Amino acid sequence: MKKLKTIIAACAACALTSTAMAADGTINFTGEITSASCVVTGGAGTDVNGKNINVPLGKVSASSITNAGTGNMVAGASINLSLDCTAAGVTKVKFKFDPMSGSGIDASNNSLLKTDGVARGVGIGLYDESNQLINLSANQAYVAELTDAGAGNFTAELRMRASYVANGATLVVGTADGTLPFSMTYE
C-alpha cells in the first residue's frame, strides 16, 4: 500500500510539472505586398485570360526518344510568352512552377514533369532560353527582366522550350500529357 501511495504521488508530481523548452533559433519572415501584376498576353496556345497555355508536343516516335538517350531532349515545342505588367518599383518577374499541384515530379528523373497517361519511361523537360533544363524539383524559377513600355506599363518576354525526355525507365508507348501550374512573383 505504501508503494502504491508513492507511485501515485510521483505521478501527481509529474502531472503538475511543466516542461521547459529553450529556443534554438528564430525564423524571421520578411516581404512586401506590391501592386505589381503581369498577365500573359501573347504566345502560342495562350487562352483569352492568359491563365492556360497549351503546348502541343506532338507525336514522337519511341525510337527517337530511345536513341536520344536518358536526359536528352527530343524535338519539343517553343513556349514564347509575352507579359504586360504594371510594376511600380520592380524590375523582374519570376515564373515559379508548382509541379506537385500538377502532374507531379517524374520518379525516375526528378528534374522532369511526370506524364499522365499510358506512356512510361518518359517525362516532360522544361528548358530556359539557353537550353538548360529547369530542375522542377529544385523549385527553380524562370526570371525575366521587365522593360519599360511607358505610362507605368512594362513588358517581359519569356522564351522556354518543352520536350519529351527519356527518364531511364523502360519505354512504353501511349499518351503522355502533363500539367504544370505556375505563379508569378516580382522583384
C-alpha positions, 0 to 999 in steps of 0.5 A, a space after each residue: 500500500 505504501 508503494 502504491 501511495 508513492 507511485 501515485 504521488 510521483 505521478 501527481 508530481 509529474 502531472 503538475 510539472 511543466 516542461 521547459 523548452 529553450 529556443 534554438 533559433 528564430 525564423 524571421 519572415 520578411 516581404 512586401 505586398 506590391 501592386 505589381 501584376 503581369 498577365 500573359 498576353 501573347 504566345 502560342 496556345 495562350 487562352 483569352 485570360 492568359 491563365 492556360 497555355 497549351 503546348 502541343 508536343 506532338 507525336 514522337 516516335 519511341 525510337 527517337 526518344 530511345 536513341 536520344 538517350 536518358 536526359 536528352 531532349 527530343 524535338 519539343 515545342 517553343 513556349 514564347 510568352 509575352 507579359 504586360 505588367 504594371 510594376 511600380 518599383 520592380 524590375 523582374 518577374 519570376 515564373 515559379 512552377 508548382 509541379 506537385 499541384 500538377 502532374 507531379 515530379 517524374 520518379 525516375 528523373 526528378 528534374 522532369 514533369 511526370 506524364 499522365 497517361 499510358 506512356 512510361 519511361 518518359 517525362 516532360 523537360 522544361 528548358 530556359 532560353 539557353 537550353 538548360 533544363 529547369 530542375 522542377 524539383 529544385 523549385 527553380 524559377 524562370 526570371 525575366 527582366 521587365 522593360 519599360 513600355 511607358 505610362 507605368 506599363 512594362 513588358 517581359 518576354 519569356 522564351 522556354 522550350 518543352 520536350 519529351 525526355 527519356 527518364 531511364 525507365 523502360 519505354 512504353 508507348 501511349 499518351 503522355 500529357 502533363 500539367 504544370 501550374 505556375 505563379 508569378 512573383 516580382 522583384 
